[in-house]
Every structure is written in structure tokens, then in C-alpha cells.
Amino acid sequence: MKIDPPAKPALADELARLKKSAHQMEGVFYNQLFKAMRETVSESGLFDANPGREMFEGLLDQQLADTAAARSKGGLGEAMYEQLRRKLVLAVHEAGTPDLRVARTDRQSE
């Protein structure tokens, strides 16, 4: 008879997902920042504004934002990760179980 191990997410996996999400959020912030910065630059009239250019600039801003967030050390993403990591570890510790599903359920019932 084969017994499957219980399906429970490991704390390390959750922390990795949290870190990825925090850096993605930092990328969204950078993208909005670049978009706002681009809107402050006046048109020179040298190039006509067209939908293709606007789409290219939007894609360029997104790529720059993603790259900046991925390379950032000690930035907004890291600050969010550290703050949320402490809360996640505390929730697991208070629940007294490595099973994060139980820790989440206990915290939500309060």
C-alpha cells in the first residue's frame, strides 16, 4: 500500500512566492513611475505621435520596470518582502504548525 505524503506548502516555497510577488509589485510601481515621467516630457514635434509609438513606449517602459525591479537590491520590493516575511513567519509560529493552510485559517478566524 502506497501512502502519499500530506500536501502542505513548505514555508520556503511560500517565502519564495512572496519574494517574487514583492518584486513584481515593485515592477508595477516602476512602470507607473516611468509612465508618469514620460507624460511630463513635452512633444518636440520632430516625430509624429502615433499608436505604434505609444505602444512601443509602453512596452519599453514595462521592460525597463521589470529589469529595474529584478536588479534592485534593498529597494521597495525587498522592503515589502521583509515586512511581509516577518508576518508570515509569525503566523506560522503562532499556529504552531509548519502547515501554512492551518496558519492562514487560524489567523483568518480571529
C-alpha positions, -999 to 999 in steps of 0.1 A, spaced: 0 0 0 14 34 -10 9 63 13 12 98 -2 27 124 20 3 152 31 0 180 7 12 211 26 31 240 12 65 244 27 75 277 43 104 281 20 81 278 -10 58 304 4 87 327 11 99 323 -25 65 331 -38 63 361 -15 96 374 -27 87 370 -64 54 388 -58 71 417 -39 95 422 -68 66 421 -93 48 448 -72 80 469 -74 79 464 -112 44 478 -113 55 508 -92 84 514 -116 62 511 -146 38 537 -132 67 559 -124 81 557 -159 47 564 -174 43 595 -152 78 607 -161 72 602 -198 40 623 -196 60 653 -182 81 655 -214 67 678 -240 65 667 -276 92 682 -297 73 679 -330 102 660 -346 83 628 -346 46 624 -351 27 608 -323 10 576 -334 -4 544 -318 26 524 -328 50 547 -310 28 548 -279 26 510 -278 64 507 -282 70 532 -254 46 513 -231 63 480 -238 97 497 -233 86 511 -200 73 477 -189 106 460 -198 127 487 -181 104 484 -150 108 446 -149 145 448 -153 149 475 -127 128 456 -102 148 423 -108 181 441 -104 172 462 -74 188 454 -41 174 469 -10 146 487 -28 108 488 -24 104 451 -33 129 440 -6 113 462 20 78 448 12 92 413 13 109 417 47 79 432 63 55 405 49 80 377 56 80 386 93 42 385 94 42 351 76 67 335 99 50 349 129 16 335 117 32 300 112 49 302 146 17 313 164 -2 285 148 24 260 160 24 241 127 45 241 96 13 237 76 6 271 62 -30 263 54 -37 258 91 -18 290 100 -39 310 75 -72 295 87 -63 303 124 -54 339 116 -85 345 95 -108 332 122 -96 359 147 
